Amino acid sequence: MTLFMTEIHVADPDRAARWYSRTLGLRVTHRDDLKGFVLVEATGGGRIALTRGEPIRGCRLVFRVDDVGAERDRLRVLGVEVTEVAHNAEEHYREVRLSDPDGTPITLFAWANR
């Protein structure tokens, strides 16, 4: 079994797709304007279906990156509100947190030993 995508509801799929593309570098792979659906994909795999609807709380997107500090700096240049880098010594990773325009929580993390 393979997870094909994660679907989240957003107020405006086109706006959300532009944000995910500009902010996180995801690329649009499919669009259905009549159904209010945009599929975006990360370079290393993983897809998010952005579907028009009332945003639902309780979901968090987690992306692994090579360098959390560099990603934080890049996001700040784009004007994205992002937390300070947090270190989790017990589980050996570093992370920052942000939200998409609809309030979906996003975590970017990197293993501390990589």
Secondary structure by P-SEA (a helix, b strand, c coil): ccccbbbbbcccaaaaaaaaaaaccccccccccccbbbbbbcccbbbbbbccccccccbbbbbbbccaaaaaaaaaaaccccccccccccccccccccccccccbbbbbbcccc
